[in-house]
């Protein structure tokens, strides 16, 4: 009897999510800009979207740690995202568009549970193996963002909801069909089976790491969102904006693929700090370039930085979090990096861009990123390579047909 391969199905889930997101997220600032919103107004909209996503993400992570099926929430999130995305086609004014964008971020918020789902299936493997799954999302993103950018430039950005909605629907159908909830049979000394106590607290190292993630997320929100606007102002269009995002994904893929090799020579916090250092150099370059193509090509280097910091953030969070708060900690990490920090980054970046110009915005982001790298080196304890390996026998995954197969 041939049994299903849950890891293979999970790999394809990451690909499909990357394809869907690639047709949407990069082009939201451009869509708002073309509808007449200023940089400061775009910052307010993106900050509001980040704020609601932050609250929703924390709620989902907490509920999963207390027994909610994360896999089923992904299906519901996809259905809601399809419905809200189609509403983009019905909005004309800037206010209506802004409200729909915020609602879309709420609808998509359960998608951050995909990483806890993957890590749950990798409990008995090296945490760096997560990177080999996550790189599939970058691969899906790379192709989607170029094709979508070309279509939007040749036709219109009004095509966006009709491209994203069916792709989001495919994600939901795939998860519903192939990603089944699993139970982990507890082993001696394994606390994951126990529900999170109401008074559970995160360790101090985790709190300090969240500060570093806040600084990193704020800098990324300001630079990535308004780089889109800057490329457009410098003469690039939707196709070049999409190509720039694809450039980043193309270098993310090999970097994530070799993360397990890099981790043999450097700890996760060092890899995170190296990623921050790369960002610092690129932000300075963006501050002084006046060529849209050069700005886009620099995203090739950004892909390396993103891969190093993102994978390290997931692994460090998993290592620092108590066993009974793994889903909550992962949701908290993403909520801070991609929810709380973007509230500040989008607002401050938008107002800086409008009041003082792109150079001031990029250089301010440079300072934040530099501090983020220093904080993680000081606050996060060093773990040796053996710490990433499982210390307990492999638990059984249930229901049946959920044996751990090769990725």
N, C-alpha and C positions, 0 to 999 in steps of 0.2 A: 504494500500500500504506500503510495507516494504522499507524504505529508506536506502541508503548506510550509512555506519559508517566510516567517514573519519579518526577518531582517531584510530579505530581498524586497518584500512588499513595502517596508518602511523606506528603503532606498528610493523607490519610485514615488513615494509620497513626497519626499523632499524635492525630487525633480519637478513634480507637478506644482507644488507650492511655489517653487522658484519661477516656473513659467508664468503662473498667474500673477505673482507679485511684480514680475518684470514688466508686465503690461500696464501696471498701475502706479506704483509708488514713486518712481523716478519722475513721472510726468504730472503729479499733483501740483507742485509749485508752478510749473509752466502753465497748467490749466488755469490756475488762479490768476497768474500774471496776465494771461491773454484775455481773461474776463474783466480786466481793468483794476485789479487790486494792486496797491503799492507794496513795496517790500515790507514795510512795517505792518500793513494789514495782513499780508501773507503770514508773517511771523505770528500774529495774533491767532489766526485760524489754525496754524500748525501747533501752536502751544496749547490751544483748547483741545485739539485732537489728541495730543500727547497726554494731556491731563486726564481725560476720560479713559484713555487706554490704560493709564497707570492704575486707576482705581479698579477698573474691570479686571486687569491682569492679576492684581493681588487677591481679589475675590475668588477668581478661578483657581489660582494656586492653592489657596487655603481650603477650598471645597474639595479639591482633588486629594489633598493630604487627609481629609476626613471622609473619604470614600467615594467621591464623585468619579464617574468614569470619564477620563480625559478624552478617550477615543470618541465617545459619543458627542462630547462638546465640540470636537472638530467638525463633525457632520453638521451640527446645528449652526456653527459659525459660518460654514460655507454657504448654507442655505440663506442665512441672514445677509451675508455679504452680496450674494447674487441679487437679492431683492433691493437692497439699498443702492447698489451700484447702478442698477437700471434707473433709479430715481435721478441720477446725474443727467440723464437725457431729458428730463422734464423740467430742469431748473434753468432759469435764464439770468436772473440778477445775481450780483455778488453775494448778497446776504443768504439767499436760498442755497447757492452753491456751497457756501461756507458751512451751513448747517448740515447739508448732506455729507460733506467730507468728514465732519466730526462724527456723524452717525455711522459712517463707513468704518472709521477706526474702532468704534465700539463693537460693531458687528464682527470685525476681524480679530478682536482681542484674544479669544480662546485659542487662536493659532499658535500663541506662544507656548502652549502646552505640548507642542510637538517634541521639543527637546526633552522634557521629563519623560515622555513616552519612550523615546529612544534610549535614554539613560537607564530606564527601568529594565529594558531588555539587554543592557550591557553591564549589568551589575557584577557579573563574574568575568568581565573582560577588562583590559586596560582602558582607562578613561580616554586616552588619546585615540582609541579606535572610533570615538565619536566623530572625529574630524573626517574620517573616511566616508561617513554617512552624510555629514553636513555639506561636504563639497558638491554633492549632487544638486543641492539647491542652487549653488553658484553656477553650475553647468546649465541648469534649466533657465536661470535668470539671464545668462549671457546671450543665449540665442533669442529669447523672448524680447528682451529690451531693444535689441537691434531691429528685429522685424517690426515690432510695435512702433518704434521711433520712426522708421521709414514710412510705415503706413500712415501715421499721424501727420507727418510732414507732407506727404503726397496728397492726402485727403483732408483730414481735419481732426483736431483733438476731440471733437464731438463724437468720434468713433470709439473713444476710450471705453465707455460702459458696455458697449456691444462686443468688445474684445475681451474685457475682463470677466464679465458675468458668466459666459459659458466655460471659461477656464476655471473659475472658482467652483462652478457646478461639478466639473470633472473631479476636482479635488475631493469634494464631499462624497461623491459616488464611489470613488476609489477607497476612501477611508471606511465608508459604510460596508463595502464589500470585502475588503481584505485586512483591515487593521482592527482585529478583535481585541476587546479588553482581556488582560491577562492577570492572573493571580500569582504571586510569588510565595511558594511554600516556605515558611520560615525555617531557618536552621539555628543551631545553638549560638546564642550571642548576637543574633541578628535582630535589630530593633525596628526594622522597616515595617513589620507587620502590625506594630502597635500604633493606634491613632495618635496624632499630635496632641499633647496636653494643652489646655487652654492657656496656661501661664508659661509656655515654652519660650525661650529667649535665644537669640542668635549670639554666637561668641563675638568678643570684641574685635578679633581679626576680621571677621566677616563684615562688621559695621564699618571698619576702616577701609576695607576693600570696596564697599559700596560708595564711599566718598570718592575714591579714585575713579570708579565707574561713572559717577555723576559728572565729574570734570571732563572725562573722556566723552561722554554722551553729549554734553552741552557743546563742546567744541565741534563734534561731528555734526550735530544738528545744524549749527550755524553755517558751517562750511559746505556741507553737502546740499542743503536746501537752496542756498543762495549762490552756489556755484552753478546750479542749473539756470538761474536768472542771469548770472554773469556771462555764461557761454552764449545765451540768447542775445544779450545786449552787444557782445563782441562780434556778432555776425553768424554764430552757429544756430542751427535750427533743431527741431525735435530729433532728426536723425543723428546729428553729432552728439546731442545730449544722450540719446540711447546708446550710441557707440561708446561714449565715455564710460557709461555704467557697465557696458559689456567688457571694456578693457579691464576694469577692476575685477570683474568676475573671472576673467581668463587667468589672472595671476593668483586669485584666491585659490583656484582649483589645485594647481600643483603644490602651493604652499601648504594647504590643508592636507593634501595627500602625503606630504613628508613631515608633518608635525610630529608623528611618532618617532621619526629619526632625530629631529631637532631636540626632542625632549630627552634624548640620551645624553646630550651635551650641555643642556641648560635647563634650569627649573622653569616651571610655568610662569612664575612671576618675572623672571628675567626675559622670557620670550614676550611677555606682555609689555615690559618696559622697552624692549627693542622696537616693538610695534609702535609705541608712543613716540619714540625717537624718530622713526621714519615719518610719521605724521607731521612732526614738527618741521622737518625739512620741506615736505611738500606744501604745507600751509604757507611757509615763507615764500616758496616759489610762486604759489597762486597769488600772493599779495602783490607781486611785482610783474607778472606776465600780463601782456595786453593782447595776446593771440589766442583765439578760441581753440584752435587745434592743439596748441601747446598745453593749454589748460586741460583739455580732454585727455591728451596722451599721458599726462602726469597721473591719471587714474590707474595706469598700469602698475605704478609703484604703490599706490594706495591699496590695491588688492592684497599685496603682501602684508601691509600693516594691519588691514582689517582681519585677515586670516589669523595672524599671530595673536591679536588682542581678543578676538571673539572666541576662538577655541580655548585660549588660556582662561578667559573669563568663565566659560562654562565648566571647565575642569576645576579651576580654583574654587568656584562656588560649590561644586559637588564635594570637594575635599573639606571645605570649611564648615559646611552645613551639618547639623545633627541629623542622624539617620531618619528621624521621624518628621523632619521638615525639609526633605529634599525637593519636593515639588514647589513648596512655598518659597524656598530659597531661590530656585531657578526662576520662578515667576517674579520674585523680588528683584533679582539681578536684571532681568529684562525690563521690568517696570521702571527701575531707576535709570538704566542706560537708555532705553528707548521710550520712556514715558515721562518720568520726572525731569530728567536732564534736558530733554528737548523742549519742555515748557520754558525753561530759562534760556536755552540756546536759541530757540526760534524767536522768542520775544527780543532778547538782547541783540541777536544777529540781525533781525529785521530793522530794528531801530538804528543800530550802528551803520548798517548798509545805507539806510536812507539819509542819516544825519551826517556821517563822516566818510562814507564811501567804502568800497569793498576792501581796500588795503587795511583800514583800521579794523574791520571785522575779522579779516584773516589773521592779522597779527595778534589781536586779542585772543583768538582761538588758539594760536600758537602757545601763548603763555599758559592757558588752561591745560593744554595737552602736556606740556612740560611738567607741570605740577602733578598731574595724574600719574606719570611715570615714576616720579620720585616717591609719591605716597605709597604706591604698590610695592616698591623695593623695601621701604621701611616697615610697612604694616603687616605684610603677608609673610608668615613663617615659611622657611625653605623646606621642601619635602624632597626626599631622594626618589630615584626612579622606581624603587620597590614599592613606594607608597601608592603608585598608580595601579598596582596589581591586586587582584582579589585575595583576601585572606581567609575566605570561607569556602566550603564546598559549593558547587553549583546548585542553586535551588531549582526546583521544577517549575516550569511555566505552565499554567493551566488557563483555560480549558485545553483539552487534548489537541493534538496537531499543532503544538506550539513549541516544539523542540528548538533549541538554539542552533541554527544552521549558519554556514558561512555567509558573510555579507556578500 
